[in-house]
Amino acid sequence: MSNVLKNIRIVLVQTTHPGNIGAVARAMKTMCLQNLYLVQPKQFPDPVATARAKQAEDVLENAVVVNTLQEAIADCCLVLGTSARSRTLTWPTLNVAKARAQIIQEANHNPVAIVFGRERHGLTNEEIQLCHYQLNIPANPEYSSLNLAAAVQVAAYEIYQQYLSQSEVLADAVPSDLATMAEVAGFYEHLEHVLTETNFVDPLRPGQIMARLQRLYNRARLDKVEINVLRGFLKAVQKKLV
């Protein structure tokens, strides 16, 4: 498997049925993807998952199980959360066919995560807000809900097709010093503290200020130096408050 494909991970959040995990492993392996992260799966490992995986048992054996989505994406520099639902606070959205070039570009340098939600309810608003983009798979507007393995198969297919034609992609088109999601999350936590300390945000009625700021900074795709500058500014503000 190439280093580019090694940098791409599929993340499943709170999957209910182990058979779906096995089917996802099979869908991934057919498109040369191996990195599977599971956030609080209801049943795993499980013989049903192994049976559904067919000859993709190695994907299951190497799956990483974590307690939170934040853990699953901590070292990633690009995160896309799949969802067919519209949101109260609209999030930057990419069609999977159009997103595939960016995914391969970024995977030349940085870990990339494609996140899939629960079978019945998908991803929460809070989970989507941890992502740079909402990823959309175009489907029948009157019945747009794909099952989990089918959704992963479509996304994996598009990614692999782009990988096969990656001679058209400029590997150096994406900065290699982008901030990881863990670094960005640390900045958001620091920012929220300062907004509260300055009374700009009422902790009892915070509204959507932080969500909107997250959307803004996610769109900017901060690098490591920019994160340090912003956190330095926040520290200077805190010193003035003492």
C-alpha positions in Angstrom: 0.0 0.0 0.0 1.3 3.5 -0.9 2.2 6.1 1.7 -0.6 8.2 0.3 -3.2 5.6 1.0 -1.7 4.8 4.4 -2.4 8.4 5.3 -6.1 8.0 4.8 -8.3 6.6 7.6 -11.9 5.6 7.8 -13.5 6.5 11.2 -16.8 4.9 12.3 -18.6 6.5 15.2 -20.5 4.3 17.6 -21.4 1.6 15.1 -24.2 -0.6 16.4 -24.1 -3.8 14.4 -20.7 -5.6 14.2 -21.7 -6.9 10.7 -21.5 -3.4 9.4 -17.9 -3.1 10.7 -17.0 -6.2 8.8 -18.7 -5.0 5.7 -16.8 -1.7 5.9 -13.5 -3.5 6.3 -14.3 -5.4 3.1 -15.3 -2.2 1.3 -12.1 -0.5 2.3 -9.8 -3.4 1.3 -11.2 -3.6 -2.2 -10.0 0.0 -2.7 -6.6 -0.5 -1.0 -7.5 1.4 2.3 -6.3 -0.3 5.5 -6.7 2.2 8.3 -9.9 1.7 10.3 -10.7 3.7 13.5 -13.7 2.7 15.6 -15.1 5.2 18.2 -17.0 3.3 20.9 -18.3 0.4 18.8 -21.1 -1.4 20.5 -19.7 -4.9 19.8 -16.1 -5.4 18.7 -14.3 -7.6 18.2 -17.1 -9.9 17.2 -17.3 -13.1 15.0 -20.1 -11.5 12.9 -17.7 -8.7 12.0 -15.1 -11.2 11.0 -17.5 -13.3 8.9 -18.8 -10.2 7.0 -15.2 -9.0 6.4 -14.6 -12.1 4.2 -10.8 -11.8 3.3 -10.4 -8.3 4.9 -9.8 -9.7 8.4 -6.4 -7.9 8.5 -8.2 -4.6 8.4 -10.2 -5.6 11.5 -7.2 -7.0 13.3 -5.4 -3.7 12.9 -8.4 -1.5 13.7 -7.8 1.2 16.3 -10.5 1.4 19.0 -10.8 4.8 20.8 -13.3 6.4 23.2 -13.8 9.7 21.4 -13.9 11.2 17.9 -11.3 13.7 19.1 -8.9 10.8 19.7 -9.5 9.3 16.3 -8.7 12.5 14.5 -6.1 14.1 16.8 -3.2 13.8 14.4 -5.1 14.6 11.2 -4.8 17.8 9.3 -7.9 17.3 7.1 -11.2 15.8 8.5 -14.4 15.2 6.5 -17.6 14.1 8.1 -20.2 12.4 5.9 -23.8 13.5 6.3 -26.9 13.6 4.1 -28.7 15.9 6.6 -28.9 19.7 6.4 -27.8 21.5 9.6 -29.1 24.5 11.6 -25.6 26.0 11.3 -24.6 25.2 7.7 -21.1 23.7 7.5 -18.8 23.9 4.4 -19.9 21.0 2.2 -18.1 19.1 -0.5 -19.4 16.6 -3.0 -17.4 13.3 -2.6 -16.5 13.3 -6.3 -15.1 16.9 -6.0 -13.5 16.2 -2.6 -11.4 13.3 -3.8 -8.6 15.4 -5.4 -8.1 17.4 -2.2 -8.1 14.2 -0.1 -5.3 12.7 -2.2 -3.4 16.0 -2.3 -3.4 16.3 1.4 -2.6 12.7 2.0 0.7 13.2 0.2 1.8 15.1 3.4 -0.7 14.7 6.2 -3.1 12.2 7.8 -6.7 12.5 6.5 -9.9 11.2 8.1 -13.2 10.4 6.6 -15.8 10.1 9.4 -19.0 8.1 9.3 -21.7 8.3 11.9 -24.2 5.9 13.5 -26.4 3.7 11.3 -29.6 5.4 12.4 -28.7 9.0 13.3 -25.4 9.7 11.6 -23.1 12.4 13.1 -24.2 14.9 15.7 -23.9 18.7 15.1 -21.0 18.7 17.6 -19.2 16.0 15.7 -19.6 17.7 12.3 -18.2 20.8 13.9 -15.0 18.9 14.6 -14.6 18.4 10.8 -13.3 20.8 8.2 -16.0 19.8 5.8 -19.3 18.0 5.6 -19.0 15.3 2.9 -22.0 14.7 0.8 -22.7 11.7 -1.4 -25.3 12.7 -4.1 -28.3 10.4 -4.1 -32.1 10.4 -4.6 -33.3 13.5 -2.8 -36.4 11.6 -1.7 -34.4 8.7 -0.3 -30.8 9.7 0.2 -29.8 7.4 3.1 -27.1 4.9 2.1 -26.3 2.1 4.5 -22.9 2.4 6.3 -20.9 0.0 4.2 -22.4 1.4 0.9 -21.4 4.9 1.9 -17.9 3.8 2.8 -17.6 1.9 -0.5 -18.6 5.0 -2.6 -16.2 7.3 -0.8 -13.4 4.7 -1.0 -14.0 4.1 -4.7 -13.8 7.9 -5.4 -10.6 8.2 -3.4 -9.0 5.2 -5.1 -9.9 6.4 -8.6 -8.2 9.7 -7.8 -5.2 7.9 -6.4 -4.9 6.0 -9.7 -4.8 9.2 -11.6 -2.7 11.1 -9.1 -0.2 12.1 -11.8 -2.6 14.9 -12.4 -2.3 16.0 -8.8 0.4 18.3 -7.6 1.8 16.7 -4.4 3.2 19.9 -3.2 0.0 21.9 -3.6 -0.8 21.5 0.1 1.4 22.9 2.9 3.1 20.2 4.9 3.0 22.2 8.2 -0.7 22.3 8.7 -1.9 22.2 12.3 -3.2 18.8 13.5 -6.8 18.6 14.9 -5.3 18.2 18.4 -3.4 21.5 18.0 -6.5 23.2 16.6 -8.7 21.7 19.4 -6.2 23.2 22.0 -6.5 26.6 20.3 -10.4 26.4 20.4 -10.3 25.5 24.1 -8.0 28.4 24.8 -10.1 30.7 22.7 -13.3 29.7 24.5 -11.6 30.4 27.9 -10.6 33.9 26.9 -14.0 34.7 25.4 -15.5 33.7 28.7 -13.0 35.5 30.8 -13.5 38.7 28.8 -17.4 38.3 29.1 -17.6 38.2 25.4 -19.4 34.9 25.8 -21.9 34.1 28.6 -21.2 30.5 29.6 -24.9 30.1 30.6 -26.0 31.3 27.2 -23.1 30.8 24.8 -25.3 30.6 21.6 -23.4 29.7 18.4 -20.4 32.0 18.7 -17.8 29.2 19.2 -19.4 27.1 16.5 -19.2 30.0 14.1 -15.6 30.8 15.0 -14.7 27.1 14.5 -16.3 27.2 11.1 -14.2 30.3 10.3 -10.9 28.9 11.4 -11.5 25.5 9.9 -12.1 27.2 6.6 -8.8 29.1 7.0 -6.8 25.8 7.4 -4.4 27.1 10.1 -0.8 26.0 10.0 1.4 25.4 13.1 2.9 28.9 13.1 -0.5 30.6 12.9 -1.8 28.5 15.8 1.2 29.6 17.9 0.6 33.3 16.9 -3.1 33.1 17.8 -2.4 31.4 21.1 0.3 33.9 21.9 -2.2 36.6 21.3 -4.7 34.9 23.7 -2.0 34.6 26.4 -1.3 38.4 26.0 -5.0 39.1 26.5 -5.1 36.9 29.6 -2.1 38.8 31.1 -4.0 42.1 30.7 -6.9 40.6 32.6 -4.8 39.8 35.7 
